[in-house]
């Protein structure tokens, strides 16, 4: 098939240093397996429908799950995004990702949480993200769909890098969040909500950059297994999002 995805030499070289070492029998071709995983996630396929050129579909699925739970893709994302250095501008926002009925089945007791909640739009998850001034994601977190933007901001807050300004929409307008940003030395560019007694001022020219975080979500949702969630485990679904971010922006 001419439309198959294959990692280039440069892309593979960027990721390879963060792969775990093989123990015992040598692993099958890493480039072929990772390329197959990316193809499945991007095109929204069932694992069993992966093209034969990528090898057995069970190998693709087992590698994806095993490395997801080992945090391999998280390490790749963190290391590559850190190479850009400390950004001057940050932008934060959140978006809903629809959960398919196959993702809503009950997990065994004691397993990791699903992070699936019910909103007016049905069952979904919520992705909270911070991007740099170029619109590239540097921090991401997954919660249930009904979780507010403020709670997502609190989850992300400890990981915020040193920056000069944070741009956000009026959903993040609160005295608490502005004070927390100020404590980190970050000024806020957040329009006030309607009805505020003492509305804060913000730079309208600077705020126009906020479309970049919306564009980032749009590009992520072009990947079908992200726009619609099929994975029960939140860790597995988050790994798929991380892989998409790595391929789109960081390799």
Secondary structure, DSSP 8 states (H G I E B T S, - for coil): -TT-----HHHHHHHHTTS----SS--S-HHHHHHHHHHHHHHT--GGGS-GGG--HHHHHHHHHHHHHHTHHHHHHHHHHHTT---SEEEEEEEEEEE-GGGSS---TTS-----EEETTEEEEEEEEEE-TTS-EEEEEEEETT--HHHHHHHHHTT----SEEEE-GGG--HHHHHHHHHTT-EEEE---TT-TT-----HHHHGGGHHHHHHHHHHTTSHHHHEE--SSHHHHHHHHHHHHIIIII-
